[in-house]
Amino acid sequence: MQQGHESSYGRMFAGHYDKVRPRDAEAEATAAMLADLAPKHGKILEFGVGTGRIAVPLARIAGPVTGVDSSPEMIDVLHRDEHDGASDVFTVCSDMRGYDDGERYALVYCVAGTLSALDTPEEQQKTVFEWAGLVADGGTLVIEMQNPEAIERMHGGRMVDTVFKARPDSDSGVLVSRALAPDHSVWEISSAYFENGSVRVTQEKCHLAPPERFDAPAAQAGLELADRFGDWQGGPLNAGCGTYISVYRRSRSPHS
């Protein structure tokens, strides 16, 4: 994410990110599919590694992962992780824009709509072009983003949608207010988490992108669209899918 946005995001979420996005069966399925998409025994790079929700199980399956994140708070949580695989995640505190460590990777990926933190289509496309340049011959770039069609469908013509979810057998819950811009380009989410008599407030701003936005910059860097999915089980993309997953590949050089 952007340096400024990521810093505030990390301060808001680091302490309870694993409650908001738990290390559950979905995280394991994401890691498993990424491992299947990655060429075997190659280097792996994640942008927006956060607390390691995906990188840790992926490292356990596929080997060491380099994780880039500009939030030191999120990285600190990852470094305290004692799950199997955590010691094989090597972190870099850096902006995801313009990153180049001189390595080329068999798998480069960014999930959970992290790319939507960038403000403009041009900035998003430039960043995807940069990421594509880090992909080795025969390698893969995977990007997961929010599905604008599903968000519009969920709002049902309402610009603001508010819901409260109580946790069963607990005195905790979350109040979520979601606002969709009139042109449907920006989706803002404000959440208030109630737990043990305390309240924690978080805010996210997502700059939405249609799936085809990133095809051109990936192609300009020599990658081809190989597949597009609607979930981490490899299901087809449709209007009901909360996110879309685009898979780009670089052909293997005949001399490699």
N, C-alpha and C positions, 0 to 999 in steps of 0.2 A: 504494500500500500504506500501511499505518499508518506513522506517522512513525518510531516506534521500530523496527518490523520492517523497514521499507525501509532504514533507516540501516545496520542490521547486514547485511541482504541485500546492499546495495551494497558494503560492505567485503569481504564474502565472495566476491562474484561479479565485481566490476568488472574485475579484472585478467585474467580468462579467460572472461568471459561469451560472447564470440564463438566460443570453442571448444566451449562447452556447447551453445549455440544458434547455429550458424554462419549466416552470410549466404549462404544456399544457394538452391536452386530453390524450396524451401518458403517462404522469406521473400519471394521475388519473386512467388510465386503469391498469397500473402497480400496483398501490396501491390496487385497487379493486381485482385484481387476487391474490395478496399476502394475502389479507384479507380472500379470499375464501380458500386459501391453508392452512391457519393457524388454528389450533384447537382453538375453541372459548374460550375467557376469559383467555388465556395464556399469558405469558411474551414473548416479541418480542425483537430481537437483530439484528441490522444492522451493517455490517462492511463496512466502506467507506461511512458514512452518509453524508459527504460533507455539503452542505448548506441546507439539509433537503428536497430536491426535492421530494423524495419518502416517507421519514419518516413522514413528516408533514401530507400529506393527509391520510397516513396509520393510524396514531395516531387518526385522526379525525373519521376514520371508525372503527378501531379495538381496540383502547385503547393505553396506553402509550408504547413508543418505546425507548429502550436504543440504542444510536447511537455511534459507535466507529469510530474515525478518528484521524490520526496523524497530521493533519494540523490545527493549532490553527486559522489560517486565515479563513478557511472554517467554522469552528465551530463558530467563531465570527459573521459571516454573518447569520448563523442559529439563533443565540441568538438574533439578531436584528429583526427577522422575526415576523410579527404581524398577519400572517394568522391563521385562526382557526386550532387548533391542534398543533401549534408550542410549546406551553407551556407544552405539554405532551411528548415532545422529550427530553430525558435526555442524555447529551453527556458525553463521556469519551475521553480525548485526549490520544491516545495510538496507538502503532503499532498493525496492525491486526494479526501479527504473535505472537503465544504464549499467546494470550489473554485468561484469565480465571478469572472471578470475583466471582467464587464459585456458581453462579446461573446456573439453567438449564432452557432452553427456549422452549416454544411451537413452535416458529418460529425463525430460524436463517437464514438471507439472505444476499447476496452480489450481487449487480447488476451492469450494465453498464461496465462490463469487468474489474472491479477494480482488480480482482485477477491477471490479466495479467501483472501487475506491477512487480510481483515477477519474478526473472531472470531465474530460472531453473525449469524444470518439477518436480524435487525432492522437491524443496522448495514449489511449488504450492501444490503438493500432501500432504506434511507434514502439511501445513496450513489447507487444507480441512479436514484432519484427526482430527486436533485440533478443528475445528469448529463443526464437527460431534459429538465430545465428549461433546459439550455444549447443544445438543438437548435432551430434556426431553422425557420420555416414551410417545409414541403417537405423538411426535413432528415431525417437518418438517425442512429440510435444502434446500434452494433454491439458485442456483448459475446461474447467467447470464454471458456469455462470448461471445466474438467476434467469429463469425463462420468462420473458416479458409477457408472453401470451397467457401463461398460467396466472401471473400476478393480476393482469387486467381482468381475467375471469373471476378470480377470487374477490376482487373489489366490486364486481357486478355493477359498474357505473358509478359507485360511490368513490369520492376522492379520499375520504377518511374512513377507516375501519378499525374498531376497537373491540378487543376481546379480553376476558379474564379467564385464566386457567388455574384452578386450584389443584394442588397435589393431594392425591388420596391419602387418607390417614395421616395428615400433617396439617400444621397451622401455617403452611407456606403456600405461595402461589405467585403468579406473574400477570401483570396488567400490560397488555401490548397495544399500542396505537400505531397504525400504519397509514401513511399518507402517500398518495400517488399523484405526481404532478399532472396538470391538465394535458400536457403533451405526452404523458406516460414515459418520459425519459428518466425521471428520478423517483426513487422509492425511498422514503424515510421511515425508519422504525425506531420508536421510542418505547422502552420497556422499564417497568418498575417491578423489581423482585422483592417480595415480602418473605422474610424468614427470621424466625426467632425474635420477633419484635423489631427487627431492623428493616430498612428499605435501601435498596441499591438501584440507582437509575443509570441506564445506558442508552446511547443513541448511535444509530448507524445511518449513513447516507449511501445509497447504492445508485450508481449511474448505469442504467440498464443498457444492454446491447443485444440486438438480434443475432442469432447464431452466425449468419453469413458475414458479419462485420470483420471477423478475424481471418477469413479465408484468403483475402488478397495479401495482407502483410506476411502471412505465413508462406504463401506462394512466392512472393518477392524474395524471400530468404531461402527458397529452394525446397520448401516442404509442400506436400500434397495432402488434401483432406482425405483421410482413409476411412473415417467412420464418424457417426454422430449418434449418441445414445441419449435416452431419457432417464436413465438411472444407472446405478453401479452394479446391476446384474446384467447389463447389456441390453436392456429393453429398448424398444423404439421410442423416439421422441414424438410427443403429441402435446396438445394444449393442456392436458392435466398434469404434466410433469413439472415439478417445482424448479428443476434446473435442467440445463442441457450440458452434455459432455462432448467436446469436439476433440478428435484424435487426428493429429497431423504426423506424417512420416517423411523422412528424407531417404531417398533411394540410396542403396549401398553403391559406392563407387566400384567400378569393375577392377580398379587397381588396389582396393583395400583388402 
